[in-house]
Amino acid sequence: MYSRVLLCVSMFLLGFASAGAALAQGHTARAALKDVQAAATKWQKDAVLTNVTTQTVDADGAAKEWSYLFYSPKTKQAYAVSVQSGKIADQHPVGPHLTDPVGEFVDSDAAMKSAKGNGLKANMPTPMALMMMGQRTAKPGTYWTIGTGYTPGEVSVLIDAKSGKFFRKQEMK
């Protein structure tokens, strides 16, 4: 009898621990995108995604928290939607903002894989951001920026967000 109770308690604790581990895991940037876009469209029908960011992406390109920024060309206003553990946690209008839409993009896990394959050696977790860059250059585009490159030897990597291919690496000297 005692062994059955012990077995049941062990199974319960194992199931509880597994559920807790699943909740603690992060999500990719696209995981909540449908819900986030619906919230932004409810705010303004013409809302377009201009930025996705996290301060704590892990080595697999997942994070517990993501922030999404939208812009309404009609009203010239912006709206932020934050996600925690895959669910919308906060949403509100914001001040200064980006205006260029990011369009279609590869998910954060694919971008991270490409960055690691091209020299990213950042301490994890690390910042990751998606946005349009180079508007005043001959080659504007949407890029994932991964890493900080703030301390000597640290690398930040730019990944073309449309293709997922390596674009540029910067190492802090």
N, C-alpha and C positions, 0 to 999 in steps of 0.2 A: 504494500500500500504506500509506504513512504517513498519508494522508488518511482511510483506512478505520479505522485504529487510533485516530486523533484523534477521528473521529466516534463510535466505540464508547465511548471514554473519556468524551467529552462527554455522551453519552446516559446512561452509567452515573452520572456525577456529577449530572446533572440529575435523574435518578430518585431518587438518594440525597438530594439537597437537597429534593425534593418530599416524600419520605417524612418527612424530619426536620421540615419545616414542618408537616405534618399532625399529627405527634406533639406539636409545641410548642403547637398550638392548644388552646384550652380547650373545655369542654363546658358545656351548660346544667345547671341543678340537677336536672332530671328525667332526664337522660341515663343516670345510673347508679342511679336510684331503685329499679328492680326488684331489682338485685343487693343494694343496701343494705337494702331491706326484707326480703329473704330472710335476710340475715345477722342482722338484728335479730330476726326471727321464730325463727331457730335459737336465739338467746339466750333469748328468752321468747316463747311463742306469742301472748301478748296485747300485744306491743309495738306502741305507736302513735307515729307521728312527731310530735314537738313543736317541732322547730326545724331550719332549714337555714341555713347561713351560709358566707360566704367573705369574706376580707379583700381580695381582688384580682379583682373582677369587671371585665370590660372593657366597652367601649362597646356591644357587642352582647349583653351579658347572659351571657357565657360566662366560665368561670374554669378554671384548671388544677387548683385544689384546692377541694373542698367538704367541709363537715363537717355531719353529720346527727345529731340527738339523738333518742333514743327513750325512751319511758317505759312501764313495766309497771305497770298499775293493781293487779294481783294482788300483786306483790312490793314495790311502791312504790320501785322502783329505776330507774336510768337507764343507758343504754348509748350510747356515741358510736361512730360509724362515719365514718372519713375516707376520702375518695376523692382520688386524684391521677391526672391524665391519664386519667380515665374508669375507673380500676380501684381496687378497695378496697385501701387502703394500711395501715390500722390500724383496730382495733376493740377496745373495752374498756369496762368499767363505769366510771361517773363519779359524783362526789359530788353536791353541790347541783345541782338540775335543774329544768327546766320540766315541767309536768304536763298542760297543755291541748293536745289534739291539734290539728294544723293542718288536717286533712281534705284535701279536694281543693283544688288551687291551680293558677293559671296558671304556666307555666314562666318562668324568669328572663329569657329573651330578650323575652318579651311584656311583662313588668313593666318591664324597662329601657326598652323602646320607649315605653311610657306615661310613665315618669318623665322621659325626655328631652323628650317632647312637652309636659310640664308644668313645665318650668323647671329640671330637673337640669343643673347646670353643674359638676359635680365633676370634679376632676382624675382621670384614669383611670390605673391601676386604682383602684377604690374599694370600700369595704365594702358588702355586701348581706346582709340577713337576713330570714328568714321566720319569723313566730311569731304566736301569738294575743296580742292586746293589748286593753286596756280592759275587763277582766273586771269591774271595779268601777264601770263606767259604764253608761249606758243603751244604748250602741252598741258592745258588744264585737265583735271580728271578727279575722280572720286577715289580716295585712298583710305586704307586702314593704316593708322600709325600705332605701332606697338613698341612699348618701352619708353624710357625717359632719356637716356643718354646724358644724365646730369653729372655723374661721377666718372673719373678717369677709368677707362676700360669698358664702360657700359655702352651698349649698342641700342640704337633705336632703328626700327625697320619700317619702311613704307611698302605696303602691298597694294597693287592695283585692285580696287574693290570690285571691278566688273569681271576681271579674269581670275583673280586670286594669285596672280603671278608677282614675283619679286620686282620692285621698282627701284628702290634705293636703300642704302644702309649708311648710317652715320655713327661713327664711334667717337666717343669723347676722349680726347688725348689728355 
